[in-house]
Amino acid sequence: MGNKTLLYIGAGILLLIGICLFGYGILSVIGSTASPDKASWLGFGIVFALVGAVFLGAGILLIVRNQARGGAGSGDNVTYKIDLPSQTKIEEMKCRSCGAVSKRTM
């Protein structure tokens, strides 16, 4: 269970970094079109956007692989074994309030 949690935390961090880098890259590309003096920011914007897209893809991949690996019912099975005495009997009891029947081991 702890390993899954760490994978989700890592995926979340990758997604946040990816969103920030991708957003900054897009803003740099848009800002580079404002005037010819700012055209040098176009390359930086494209690189930041591509790196951000890679981080976003890695975060999404971690989430998808974590979901595929741990399907429903794949939790840890715990078996609790007890040693009962040889003269074990099951006794039926009735509730005084509602009349429900339950069984207990004696």
Backbone torsions as a table, in degrees:
resi	resn	phi	psi	omega
1	MET	NA	-38.5	-179.4
2	GLY	-65.2	-34.1	179.6
3	ASN	-66.2	-40.2	177.9
4	LYS	-63.5	-40.9	-179.6
5	THR	-63.2	-43.0	178.6
6	LEU	-64.6	-36.7	177.6
7	LEU	-65.3	-40.5	178.0
8	TYR	-67.1	-38.7	177.6
9	ILE	-64.6	-45.0	177.7
10	GLY	-61.1	-41.0	178.3
11	ALA	-64.7	-40.0	178.3
12	GLY	-63.6	-41.7	178.2
13	ILE	-64.5	-44.1	177.6
14	LEU	-61.1	-40.9	179.4
15	LEU	-65.2	-42.2	179.0
16	LEU	-63.7	-45.5	178.3
17	ILE	-63.4	-41.4	179.7
18	GLY	-63.1	-41.8	178.6
19	ILE	-63.5	-43.4	-179.9
20	CYS	-63.7	-47.5	-179.0
21	LEU	-66.0	-42.7	-179.7
22	PHE	-64.6	-44.3	178.6
23	GLY	-62.8	-43.3	178.5
24	TYR	-64.5	-38.9	178.0
25	GLY	-62.9	-44.1	179.3
26	ILE	-64.5	-42.4	178.0
27	LEU	-63.6	-37.0	178.0
28	SER	-66.9	-39.6	177.5
29	VAL	-64.5	-44.8	178.9
30	ILE	-64.7	-42.4	-179.7
31	GLY	-66.8	-28.2	-179.0
32	SER	-72.5	-16.2	179.5
33	THR	-88.2	-3.5	-176.2
34	ALA	-68.1	-44.2	179.9
35	SER	-148.6	158.7	-179.4
36	PRO	-64.7	-23.4	178.9
37	ASP	-69.1	-26.9	-176.5
38	LYS	-93.8	9.0	-175.7
39	ALA	-64.4	-20.2	179.8
40	SER	-68.6	-18.1	179.5
41	TRP	-77.2	-10.7	-179.2
42	LEU	-61.8	-45.1	179.3
43	GLY	-63.4	-43.7	177.5
44	PHE	-61.8	-42.3	-179.5
45	GLY	-62.2	-42.7	179.6
46	ILE	-65.6	-43.0	179.6
47	VAL	-63.7	-46.0	178.9
48	PHE	-61.7	-41.1	179.5
49	ALA	-64.7	-40.2	179.2
50	LEU	-67.7	-42.9	178.5
51	VAL	-64.7	-40.1	176.7
52	GLY	-62.3	-39.6	177.8
53	ALA	-64.7	-37.1	177.5
54	VAL	-65.0	-43.7	178.3
55	PHE	-63.5	-42.3	177.2
56	LEU	-61.2	-43.9	178.6
57	GLY	-63.1	-39.8	179.0
58	ALA	-66.5	-39.5	178.3
59	GLY	-65.4	-42.3	178.1
60	ILE	-66.4	-39.7	178.3
61	LEU	-62.3	-41.1	177.3
62	LEU	-61.6	-42.4	179.9
63	ILE	-65.7	-45.2	-178.4
64	VAL	-64.4	-44.5	-179.9
65	ARG	-66.9	-35.2	178.5
66	ASN	-68.4	-37.5	177.3
67	GLN	-68.2	-40.9	-177.8
68	ALA	-69.7	-34.8	-177.0
69	ARG	-74.2	-37.8	-176.2
70	GLY	-109.9	78.2	-179.5
71	GLY	-72.3	-178.9	-178.9
72	ALA	-66.5	139.3	178.1
73	GLY	77.7	13.9	-179.1
74	SER	-96.5	19.6	179.5
75	GLY	-69.6	172.0	179.5
76	ASP	-71.4	130.4	175.4
77	ASN	-90.0	125.2	179.8
78	VAL	-110.4	125.7	177.4
79	THR	-111.5	124.8	-179.5
80	TYR	-111.4	114.1	-178.6
81	LYS	-104.8	133.4	177.1
82	ILE	-124.8	152.2	179.3
83	ASP	-104.1	109.3	-179.7
84	LEU	-93.5	149.9	176.1
85	PRO	-64.7	161.2	-173.9
86	SER	-69.4	-22.6	-177.3
87	GLN	-101.2	55.0	-178.6
88	THR	-89.2	131.3	178.6
89	LYS	-124.1	150.9	175.3
90	ILE	-103.7	125.6	-177.8
91	GLU	-113.0	138.6	179.3
92	GLU	-94.3	133.3	-179.6
93	MET	-122.3	150.1	180.0
94	LYS	-122.0	133.5	-179.3
95	CYS	-72.6	135.6	179.9
96	ARG	-73.4	-28.1	-176.4
97	SER	-82.0	-51.8	-173.1
98	CYS	-111.4	-12.9	178.7
99	GLY	84.3	9.0	179.7
100	ALA	-68.6	145.8	-177.9
101	VAL	-104.2	134.0	174.8
102	SER	-135.9	159.2	-179.1
103	LYS	-116.3	141.8	176.2
104	ARG	-136.0	155.8	-178.4
105	THR	-94.9	134.3	177.9
106	MET	-123.1	NA	NA
